[in-house]
């Protein structure tokens, strides 16, 4: 059996790498880079959890997903926020290390679920969770 490192150690190393990449210490444009990095984190959270938003926000979420998808196509697999942060920080690393196929799959599934929600709000993940966890059943 292969001895694996503990999950907490991997998680800690990964989180430290992300924050060192997004919020580097020795740069000239620190304020600009930190603002972009904060928006980058918010955008990543939006991609991750946006499908759980109420149906009225799904058109905005869909627009954002399409923007990110186009960014991957136009910039050959790079997010525009990563490129913008790299331009001002001088760092040429990507904070997230996932395969492009994984990123595309997540975006595709999120786009499909968002379109379904826009077409029929009662089929939204938000409404399904609301139904499942509502005390008034």
N, C-alpha and C positions, 0 to 999 in steps of 0.2 A: 504494500500500500504506500502511496506517495504521501509524505508528510506535507500537509498544507498549512499555510499561515492562518491564524485566526481571522475570522471575518471582520472583527472590530479593527484589527491592525490594517487590513486592506482598506477598509472604509476610511480610517484615519489618514492613511497615506494619500488616498485619492482626494479627500476633502482638502487636505493641506496643499496638494498640487493645484487643485482648482483655484483656491484662494491666492496662492502665490502667482499663478498665471493671470488671474483677473485683477488682483490688487498688488502689483509689484511695488517694491520699496524704492528702488533707485532709478527713478525716471523723472523727466523734466515736466511733463504735462500731467501731473498726478491728479488734479481735480477733474480734468476732462476724462482721463482714463477711468477713474473711480466712478464717475457718473455713468459712463458707457457700460462699465462692468455691472453696476447695479441694475441698469435696464436689461442687460444680458441675462442676469439671474432671474429677473421678473419675467422675461420672455420665455425662459426655459421652464419656469413654473407654470406659465400660461399654457405652453405646449403640453406639459405633463398633466395638469389638472383642469384645463379649460373645458374638457368634455363634460365635467360635472357642473358647469355653470347653468343658470336658468336659461330656458329657451330664448328669451328676449336678447341674450348676449351672444347667441350662437352665430349670427351673421358676422359680427365683429371677430369672433374666434375663427370662423371659416376664412375670413379675409386675411387674418394673420397667418394661418396655416398655409394658405396659397402663396403669400409673400415669402415665407420661409422656403417653401418648395421651389419657387422660382429662383430664390437666392442660391439654393443648392445647384440648380441647373446652370444658372448664369456664371457663378463663381466656381464651377467645377468641384462641387462637394464641400464648399465652405459657406458658413453662415455669414451674412453681411455684418452682423454685430461683432463676430470674432475678427473679421477683417478690419473693421473700424477700430476696434480696441488695439489690434496689432499695429495699425498705422501710427497711432499716437503713443503707444507704449514702447515700440521698437522690439517687442517680444514676438516671436513668430511661432508660438505654440498654440494649440487649441485646448481650451479648458476641458472639453468633454472628449473622451476617447471611446466612441462607439463606432461600430462599423456603419458605413453609409447605407448598407442594405437594411440594417436595424432602424436607422433614422427614417429612411423612406417608408418602411413598414409601419412605424408608429404614426408618421404623418398621414399615410394613406388610410389607416383605420380611423384615425381622428377625423379626417375629412369626410369619410363615409358616414360616421356617426353624427357629425355636425350637420351634414346635408339631410339625413333622416330626421333629425330634430327640427330643422327649419321647415321641412315638408309637413311633418306631423309632430307637433310639440308634445303630444301625449306619449310618444315613444322615446322621449329624451331620457338620458341616464338620470338627470336631475329628477324628473317626474317618477321614474321607476323607483329610485331610492326614496323619494318622498312617499310613495305608495307603500313600499315595503316597511318603512320605519315610522309611519304615521300611527299615532296612538288611537285614532278615531276609526278603526277598521271594524 
